[in-house]
Amino acid sequence: MMQFLNMNMITELQIMDRISELPTFWKENDEELQKEFDELKLIDNNLVQFRNELKLGIRTWILLVRLMDVEGSSYLVNKWTALVVDVEGSSSLVDKWIGLAVENGVKELHIVVESSPHESAYTLPQAIYSAKLLTTLVLNGCRLDEPLIAINLNSLKNLSLQRVYANEQMVHNLIAECCSLEDLSLRYTLGLKFFSVSKAHKLKNMVIADCSRSSELESIVAPSLQQLTLMCVIVVATCPNLKKLYLSEIVLEDQEFHELISKFPLLEDLSVSSSQSLERVKFSSNLLKRVAFLFCTSLRAVDLDTPNLLSVTFESVRIPTISISASHQCSWNVFFVYEHDVGDIDNWYLKLKEFLGASNQIENLFINLRSVNIGQMPFDLEEFKNRSPSLPFQVGNMRLIVGMEVPIQEYKNLMDGIFWICYPKNLYLPKQFNASSQFIEWLLELLWNRNEKCCKSCPIKCWRHYLKNTKTASFLPNGDARPINIDNWRDRLPMLPDGYLRERLPTLPDGNFKLNLEWCFPEHDA
């Protein structure tokens, strides 16, 4: 492996192979193997020549040798190469090395070119089109010109183009001639004005990510396609076997979205993220198993008739109205962020409770109260309970972050509202850069020393009367560190001086406080 700290200086050179580890008998008696050794030496000599000349700014060149079993003998047949280069004034040597890799029957080739904006893109040599044994080709930051020779990439199964300059005819021909292609990824590909995929009869997985803002992406015809990721609008003509569809940052109106979904009768997995145009989603499917809507800022309503659905994921600031028929085994994972611009906190709380009521199994709930000032938007628990008299809903795990901008005098109202919406079996309090340690200290002391005499005369009691016990307390550091038991903090709290927790919390690494809460809400009313 050659590593460069800058473009003009080599700091380390290691040629990594397994030749010396092979038995002498194989070296002396296998002509094919000896040929491979000779070819390896040729590449090594070129690397040494480069090291001496110091003309090429290669940051990393990795040459790995694989051992494969052929008729019972472990035997060198295959090389995988990856290179990261700065190519100004050095393209001829890069061309030569790529040619050597192709001649030696390379099966996996990764080429990443790092160049400044004023440099012209490195153009791959024509030899790349005759790599008949190549199965994986990953290109980043270079240019593909139309071939002057016939494309012979019959073994290619995986093709990834990122920041690659290529026109539509080049890409179309490349895909059409790769008859074994199963996995195709086009990310930020430059030079495409029109684009379509056809004759990709074996294609199973495809990613198209913002080829160009000016591109007109026409259609996909891939009868074997099973997974499709789109970050731009495209006409999907024929993909009858598609099972997984991931849409991100695409501009689709409601009707266009429903027309797209209707083309995939076998769809099992649907994810829509960062859509600013989608407002209402309504469809039926007996096969859909997983659905996710992630920060779709305009989404107002979701109505799904999906009796076999097993997983629902929502991440959002605004809370939509929701109606989903799903399997009784369906688990819900919900992440909501409250900010001032989404309206009053009491209305937001009401929408959250209605949302949670649409499911009988919220497995994970993440609430992030970034910047709440209830003093400006008064919250009245009694009024809230009158507007939503039903008891809270049970959730499995709740992660709660209260931002540092939230004043301490608002903590009580916040938690009264949260615990009238839901009661978690496990409460996680993340200790991280944007979470208030002051709030964590306040809540720990509240849960450990709660007052159950606060509202005895009220017909509807607050959450303190339903919390039987905080059973287990531990701190889970991020990473693989062992949990820290903090139960003794609770036992010692009456004997400790004021401010003990405030001083102790900053000494802990980033992680999560975990509290196991035991409640006595009537289950049939929850």
C-alpha positions in Angstrom: 0.0 0.0 0.0 1.4 3.4 -0.9 0.2 6.3 1.2 0.9 10.0 0.5 0.7 12.8 3.0 0.9 15.2 0.1 0.8 15.0 -3.7 4.6 15.1 -4.2 6.1 13.0 -1.4 5.9 9.2 -0.8 6.0 8.4 2.9 5.4 4.6 2.8 5.5 1.8 0.2 4.3 -1.7 0.9 3.7 -4.2 -1.8 1.2 -6.7 -0.3 1.0 -10.2 -1.8 0.8 -13.8 -0.7 3.5 -15.2 -3.0 6.0 -15.9 -0.3 3.4 -17.9 1.7 2.7 -20.4 -1.1 4.4 -23.8 -1.1 7.5 -24.1 -3.3 5.9 -27.0 -5.2 3.2 -24.8 -6.6 5.6 -22.1 -7.6 7.8 -24.5 -9.6 5.2 -26.8 -11.2 2.2 -24.6 -12.1 2.9 -22.7 -15.3 -0.3 -20.6 -15.0 0.7 -19.7 -11.5 4.2 -18.8 -12.6 2.7 -16.5 -15.2 0.7 -14.7 -12.5 3.9 -14.3 -10.5 5.6 -12.7 -13.5 2.7 -10.4 -14.0 2.8 -9.4 -10.4 6.5 -8.6 -10.6 5.8 -6.5 -13.6 3.3 -4.4 -11.7 5.7 -4.2 -8.7 8.5 -3.0 -10.9 6.3 -0.3 -12.2 5.5 0.8 -8.7 9.2 0.8 -7.7 9.9 2.8 -10.9 7.3 5.3 -9.9 8.7 5.6 -6.4 12.1 6.5 -7.8 10.8 9.0 -10.3 8.4 10.7 -7.9 6.3 12.1 -10.8 2.8 10.8 -10.0 0.8 12.1 -7.2 -0.9 8.9 -6.1 -2.3 9.1 -2.6 -3.2 5.5 -2.3 -2.6 2.4 -4.4 -3.8 -0.8 -3.0 -2.9 -4.1 -4.6 -4.5 -7.1 -2.9 -4.0 -10.7 -4.0 -6.8 -13.2 -3.5 -6.4 -16.9 -3.2 -9.1 -19.1 -4.8 -9.6 -22.8 -4.6 -9.3 -24.4 -8.1 -9.7 -28.2 -8.2 -8.7 -28.5 -4.6 -5.6 -26.3 -4.8 -5.3 -22.8 -3.3 -4.0 -20.8 -6.2 -3.4 -17.2 -7.2 -5.9 -16.2 -9.9 -7.3 -12.9 -9.1 -6.3 -9.3 -8.1 -8.4 -6.5 -6.7 -7.1 -3.0 -7.1 -8.1 0.4 -5.8 -6.4 3.7 -6.4 -6.9 7.3 -5.4 -5.0 9.7 -7.5 -4.2 13.3 -8.4 -3.6 13.0 -12.1 -2.3 16.3 -13.3 0.5 15.5 -15.7 0.4 11.8 -14.7 -2.5 10.3 -16.8 -0.2 8.2 -19.0 1.2 6.2 -16.0 -2.3 5.7 -14.6 -3.5 4.5 -18.1 -0.6 2.1 -18.1 -1.4 0.6 -14.7 -5.1 0.3 -15.5 -4.0 -1.5 -18.7 -1.8 -3.9 -16.7 -4.7 -4.6 -14.3 -7.0 -5.4 -17.3 -4.4 -7.6 -18.9 -4.0 -9.6 -15.7 -7.8 -10.4 -15.5 -8.7 -8.0 -12.7 -12.1 -8.7 -11.3 -12.8 -5.7 -9.0 -11.5 -2.3 -9.9 -12.1 0.9 -7.9 -10.8 4.2 -9.3 -11.2 7.4 -7.3 -9.8 10.6 -8.8 -9.4 13.7 -6.6 -8.8 16.8 -8.6 -9.3 20.6 -8.1 -12.1 22.3 -9.9 -9.8 24.0 -12.4 -8.3 20.7 -13.5 -9.7 18.8 -16.5 -11.3 15.4 -15.6 -9.1 12.3 -16.0 -10.4 10.2 -19.0 -10.3 6.5 -18.5 -8.3 4.5 -21.1 -10.1 2.5 -23.8 -8.6 -0.7 -22.2 -11.3 -0.4 -19.5 -13.9 -1.5 -22.1 -12.2 -4.8 -22.8 -12.0 -6.1 -19.2 -13.9 -9.2 -19.9 -13.3 -10.8 -16.5 -14.3 -7.6 -14.5 -17.2 -8.1 -12.2 -17.1 -4.9 -10.2 -16.3 -1.4 -11.5 -16.4 1.7 -9.2 -15.5 5.0 -10.8 -15.4 8.4 -8.9 -14.3 11.8 -10.3 -13.3 10.8 -13.8 -14.6 10.9 -17.4 -15.9 8.2 -19.7 -15.6 8.8 -23.4 -17.5 6.8 -26.0 -15.5 3.6 -26.8 -13.5 3.3 -30.0 -13.6 -0.5 -29.6 -16.4 -3.0 -28.9 -17.5 -3.1 -25.3 -16.6 -6.4 -23.8 -17.8 -6.4 -20.2 -19.8 -9.5 -20.2 -18.9 -10.4 -16.6 -19.7 -7.0 -15.1 -22.3 -7.3 -12.3 -21.7 -4.2 -10.3 -21.3 -0.7 -11.8 -21.0 2.5 -9.8 -20.5 5.9 -11.3 -20.1 8.9 -9.0 -19.2 12.4 -10.1 -18.4 10.8 -13.5 -18.7 12.9 -16.7 -20.5 10.8 -19.4 -23.1 11.6 -22.0 -26.4 9.8 -22.3 -25.3 7.7 -25.3 -22.2 6.5 -23.5 -24.1 5.5 -20.4 -26.9 3.9 -22.5 -24.4 1.8 -24.5 -22.5 0.8 -21.4 -25.6 -0.5 -19.6 -26.9 -2.2 -22.7 -23.7 -4.1 -23.4 -23.2 -5.3 -19.8 -25.5 -8.3 -20.1 -24.8 -9.6 -16.6 -25.3 -6.3 -14.8 -27.2 -6.7 -11.5 -26.3 -3.6 -9.5 -26.2 -0.1 -10.9 -25.5 3.2 -9.1 -25.4 6.6 -10.7 -24.7 9.4 -8.3 -24.2 13.0 -9.4 -23.3 11.9 -12.9 -22.5 14.9 -15.1 -23.2 15.4 -18.8 -26.5 13.6 -19.0 -29.3 15.5 -20.8 -31.6 12.5 -21.4 -31.4 9.2 -19.7 -33.1 5.8 -19.9 -32.4 2.2 -18.8 -33.5 -0.6 -21.1 -32.2 -4.1 -22.0 -31.1 -4.5 -18.4 -32.8 -7.8 -18.1 -30.8 -9.0 -15.0 -30.7 -5.7 -13.2 -31.8 -6.2 -9.5 -30.7 -3.0 -7.7 -30.5 0.5 -9.0 -29.6 3.9 -7.4 -30.1 7.2 -9.3 -29.1 10.3 -7.3 -29.4 13.7 -8.8 -27.6 13.0 -12.1 -27.9 16.7 -13.1 -30.4 19.5 -12.3 -30.9 20.0 -16.0 -31.3 16.3 -16.9 -34.5 14.9 -18.3 -34.6 11.4 -16.9 -36.9 9.4 -19.2 -37.6 5.9 -18.1 -36.6 2.6 -16.6 -37.4 -0.7 -18.1 -36.0 -3.4 -16.0 -38.2 -6.5 -15.5 -36.0 -8.1 -12.9 -35.5 -5.0 -10.8 -36.2 -5.6 -7.1 -34.8 -2.5 -5.4 -34.9 1.1 -6.6 -33.5 4.3 -5.0 -34.4 7.6 -6.6 -33.3 11.1 -5.7 -34.8 12.6 -8.8 -38.0 12.3 -10.8 -38.0 9.6 -13.5 -40.6 7.7 -15.4 -40.6 4.1 -14.3 -42.1 2.2 -17.1 -41.7 -1.6 -16.5 -40.5 -2.9 -13.1 -43.2 -5.5 -12.2 -41.0 -7.3 -9.7 -39.9 -4.3 -7.7 -40.1 -5.0 -3.9 -38.1 -2.1 -2.4 -38.6 1.6 -3.3 -36.6 4.4 -1.7 -37.5 8.0 -2.7 -35.5 11.0 -1.4 -35.7 14.7 -2.1 -37.9 14.2 -5.2 -40.6 16.6 -6.2 -43.9 14.6 -6.6 -47.4 15.9 -6.2 -49.9 13.6 -4.5 -51.4 12.2 -7.7 -48.0 11.6 -9.2 -46.9 9.7 -6.1 -49.9 7.4 -6.1 -49.5 6.7 -9.8 -45.9 5.7 -9.2 -46.8 3.4 -6.3 -49.5 1.7 -8.3 -46.9 0.4 -10.8 -45.4 -1.9 -8.2 -47.9 -4.6 -7.1 -45.3 -6.6 -5.3 -43.9 -3.7 -3.2 -42.9 -4.7 0.3 -40.6 -1.9 1.5 -41.4 1.9 0.9 -39.4 4.8 2.2 -40.0 8.5 1.4 -37.6 11.1 2.8 -37.1 14.9 2.6 -40.1 15.4 0.3 -41.4 19.0 0.4 -44.3 18.5 -2.0 -46.1 15.4 -0.8 -49.2 16.3 1.4 -51.6 13.3 1.5 -50.8 9.6 1.1 -53.6 7.1 0.7 -53.2 3.6 -0.8 -53.9 -0.1 -0.1 -51.5 -3.1 -0.3 -51.7 -6.6 1.0 -47.9 -7.1 0.6 -46.4 -4.0 2.0 -44.4 -4.9 5.1 -42.3 -1.8 5.9 -43.1 1.9 5.4 -41.1 5.0 6.4 -41.8 8.8 6.1 -38.8 10.8 7.0 -39.0 14.6 7.4 -41.5 15.1 4.7 -42.2 18.7 5.7 -45.6 19.2 3.9 -47.1 15.8 4.8 -50.5 16.3 6.5 -52.3 13.0 6.3 -51.5 9.3 5.9 -54.2 6.7 5.3 -52.9 3.1 4.6 -54.9 -0.1 4.3 -52.0 -2.5 4.8 -53.1 -5.5 6.8 -49.7 -7.2 6.7 -47.6 -4.2 7.6 -44.8 -5.1 10.1 -42.9 -1.8 10.6 -43.8 1.9 10.6 -41.2 4.7 10.9 -42.0 8.4 11.1 -39.5 11.2 11.6 -40.9 14.7 11.3 -41.4 18.2 12.8 -45.1 18.5 11.9 -47.4 15.7 13.1 -49.8 14.4 10.4 -53.2 12.8 11.0 -52.8 9.1 10.5 -54.9 6.0 9.9 -53.0 2.7 9.3 -54.5 -0.7 9.4 -51.6 -3.1 10.1 -50.7 -6.4 11.5 -51.0 -6.8 15.3 -47.3 -7.5 15.2 -46.5 -4.1 13.6 -43.9 -2.1 15.5 -43.8 1.7 15.3 -40.7 3.9 15.5 -41.5 7.5 15.8 -39.3 10.6 16.0 -40.8 14.1 16.4 -39.1 17.4 16.9 -40.9 20.4 18.4 -39.9 23.9 17.3 -41.7 27.3 17.6 -42.8 27.5 14.0 -45.1 24.4 14.3 -47.6 26.1 16.5 -48.6 26.1 20.2 -47.2 23.4 22.4 -50.7 22.3 23.6 -52.0 21.7 20.1 -48.7 19.9 19.2 -49.2 17.7 22.3 -52.8 16.9 21.2 -51.7 15.9 17.7 -48.9 13.7 19.2 -51.4 11.9 21.4 -53.8 11.4 18.5 -50.9 10.0 16.4 -49.8 7.6 19.1 -53.4 6.5 19.5 -53.4 5.2 16.0 -51.1 2.3 17.0 -51.3 -0.3 19.6 -47.6 -0.9 19.7 -45.2 2.0 19.8 -41.8 0.4 20.2 -39.6 3.5 20.1 -40.6 7.1 20.6 -38.0 9.9 20.3 -39.2 13.4 21.3 -36.8 16.4 20.9 -38.0 19.6 22.5 -35.4 21.9 21.1 -36.6 25.4 22.0 -39.9 25.5 23.9 -41.0 28.6 25.8 -44.3 27.8 27.3 -44.3 31.2 29.0 -45.1 32.7 25.6 -47.5 29.9 24.7 -49.2 29.0 28.0 -49.8 25.3 28.7 -52.5 24.3 31.1 -52.5 20.6 32.1 -56.1 20.7 33.4 -57.3 22.2 30.1 -55.2 19.6 28.2 -56.7 16.7 30.2 -60.2 18.1 29.5 -59.5 18.3 25.8 -58.0 14.8 25.8 -59.5 12.9 28.8 -58.3 9.4 27.7 -55.4 8.0 29.7 -51.9 8.0 28.3 -50.8 5.4 25.8 -48.1 2.9 26.6 -44.8 3.0 24.7 -41.8 0.7 24.9 -38.8 3.0 24.8 -38.9 6.8 24.9 -35.9 9.0 24.3 -36.4 12.5 25.4 -34.2 15.5 24.7 -35.0 19.0 26.2 -32.8 21.7 24.6 -30.6 24.0 26.6 -32.7 27.0 25.6 -35.7 25.7 27.5 -35.9 27.6 30.9 -36.1 25.5 34.1 -39.4 27.0 35.2 -41.0 25.3 32.2 -39.8 21.7 33.0 -42.8 20.8 35.1 -45.4 21.7 32.5 -43.4 19.9 29.8 -43.3 16.7 31.7 -46.9 16.9 32.9 -47.9 17.1 29.2 -45.5 14.4 28.0 -46.6 11.9 30.7 -50.3 12.6 29.9 -49.6 11.7 26.3 -47.7 8.4 27.0 -46.0 6.4 29.7 -42.8 4.6 28.7 -41.6 1.3 30.1 -38.0 2.6 29.5 -37.1 6.2 29.5 -33.8 7.3 27.9 -32.3 10.7 28.6 -29.5 11.4 26.1 -26.5 13.3 27.5 -25.1 15.1 24.5 -24.0 18.5 23.2 -27.5 19.8 22.5 -29.3 18.4 25.5 -29.7 20.2 28.8 -27.8 18.5 31.7 -29.9 20.8 34.0 -33.1 19.1 32.8 -31.6 15.6 33.3 -30.7 16.6 36.9 -34.2 18.0 37.5 -36.0 15.0 36.1 -33.9 12.4 38.0 -34.6 14.2 41.2 -38.3 14.5 40.3 -38.7 10.8 39.5 -36.8 9.7 42.6 -38.7 12.0 45.0 -42.1 12.6 43.4 -45.0 14.0 45.4 -48.2 12.0 45.1 -50.3 14.5 47.1 -50.4 17.1 44.4 -53.9 16.6 43.0 -55.8 14.2 45.3 -59.0 16.3 45.0 -58.9 16.4 41.2 -61.2 13.9 39.4 -58.4 13.1 36.9 -55.1 12.5 38.5 -51.7 13.4 37.1 -49.0 10.9 36.1 -47.4 10.9 39.6 -50.2 8.8 41.0 -49.7 6.1 38.4 -45.9 5.8 38.6 -45.3 3.0 41.1 -41.5 2.8 40.9 -38.3 3.8 39.1 -36.9 0.3 39.2 -33.5 0.4 37.5 -31.2 3.3 36.7 -28.0 3.1 34.7 -25.9 5.2 32.4 -25.0 3.8 29.0 -21.9 5.4 27.4 -21.8 5.7 23.7 -19.8 2.9 22.0 -18.8 -0.3 23.7 -18.1 1.0 27.2 -19.8 -0.9 30.1 -22.9 0.6 31.7 -22.5 2.6 34.8 -24.9 1.8 37.6 -26.4 4.9 39.1 -29.0 3.3 41.4 -26.7 4.3 44.3 -27.2 7.9 43.4 -30.8 7.6 44.2 -30.2 5.9 47.6 -27.6 8.5 48.5 -29.5 11.5 47.2 -31.0 12.6 50.6 -27.6 12.5 52.2 -25.8 14.4 49.4 -25.3 18.1 49.3 -27.4 20.3 46.9 -25.9 20.4 43.5 -24.3 16.9 43.7 -25.9 15.7 40.4 -25.1 19.0 38.7 -21.4 18.5 39.5 -21.5 14.8 38.7 -23.1 14.9 35.3 -20.4 16.8 33.4 -17.9 14.1 34.4 -19.8 11.4 32.4 -19.1 10.8 28.7 -21.8 11.2 26.1 -24.4 8.5 26.4 -27.9 7.8 27.7 -29.4 7.6 31.1 -31.8 4.6 31.2 -34.7 4.4 33.7 -37.1 1.5 33.9 -40.5 2.9 35.0 -43.2 0.8 36.5 -46.7 2.2 36.0 -50.2 1.2 37.2 -52.4 2.8 34.5 -55.4 0.6 33.7 -54.4 -1.3 30.6 -57.8 -1.6 29.2 -58.1 2.2 29.2 -54.7 2.9 27.8 
